[in-house]
Amino acid sequence: KFPWAASGRAATLGRSDGLTKLVADPESKRVLGVGLVGPGAGELIAEAALAIECALTTEDLALTIHAHPTLSESLMEAAESLLRPV
């Protein structure tokens, strides 16, 4: 999960009430699903759908370069959070 309260772009929009959540297979790390809630979430779903369609892993998504500050960074941040040891 990545709360948009930690997003620089959400802060500049004055809307930090969103959330990005990734669901991945624990063994293969393949992205299985994405949940997006917040202003502009509909503009982010295409990248999430592409990640699923192309069988990307959380590492693939975490290594994808995203412009800063943008809400699309939340997908990268959520992927990175799944790569961190618990």
C-alpha positions in Angstrom: 0.0 0.0 0.0 1.0 3.6 -0.5 -1.0 6.3 1.1 -1.2 9.5 -1.0 -0.6 11.5 2.2 3.1 10.6 1.4 2.8 11.9 -2.2 4.3 15.2 -3.1 1.8 15.6 -6.0 -1.2 14.9 -3.8 0.1 17.5 -1.3 0.3 20.1 -4.1 -3.2 19.2 -5.1 -4.4 19.6 -1.5 -5.8 16.0 -1.8 -3.9 13.5 0.2 -6.9 11.3 0.9 -6.0 8.7 -1.8 -4.4 5.2 -1.6 -2.7 2.9 -4.1 -2.6 -0.8 -3.3 -0.9 -3.6 -5.2 -1.7 -7.3 -4.9 1.1 -9.6 -6.0 1.8 -13.3 -5.9 4.1 -13.9 -2.9 6.3 -16.4 -4.8 6.6 -15.0 -8.3 6.1 -11.4 -7.3 3.8 -11.0 -10.3 1.3 -8.1 -10.1 -2.2 -9.7 -9.8 -4.3 -6.6 -9.0 -4.3 -2.9 -8.2 -6.6 -0.8 -6.2 -6.6 3.0 -6.7 -8.7 5.4 -4.7 -8.5 9.2 -4.9 -8.8 12.1 -7.2 -7.4 11.3 -10.7 -7.2 7.5 -9.9 -8.9 6.8 -13.2 -5.9 8.3 -15.0 -3.6 5.8 -13.3 -5.5 2.6 -14.0 -4.1 2.2 -17.5 -0.5 1.7 -16.2 -1.8 -0.8 -13.6 -3.7 -2.7 -16.3 -0.6 -2.8 -18.5 1.4 -4.2 -15.6 -1.1 -7.0 -15.1 -1.4 -7.7 -18.9 2.4 -7.9 -19.4 2.8 -10.1 -16.3 5.1 -7.6 -14.6 6.6 -8.2 -11.2 6.7 -5.8 -8.3 10.4 -5.3 -9.1 9.6 -4.4 -12.7 7.1 -1.8 -11.6 9.4 -0.4 -8.9 12.2 0.0 -11.4 10.0 1.9 -13.9 11.0 5.6 -14.0 8.1 7.9 -13.1 8.1 11.7 -13.4 8.2 13.6 -10.1 6.0 14.8 -8.6 3.1 12.9 -10.1 0.4 10.6 -8.7 1.7 7.8 -11.0 4.7 7.6 -8.6 2.3 5.9 -6.2 2.4 2.7 -8.3 6.2 2.6 -8.1 6.0 3.4 -4.3 3.5 0.7 -3.7 5.6 -1.8 -5.6 8.7 -0.8 -3.6 6.8 -1.3 -0.3 6.2 -4.9 -1.3 9.9 -5.4 -2.0 10.9 -4.3 1.5 11.5 -7.0 4.1 8.8 -7.1 6.7 
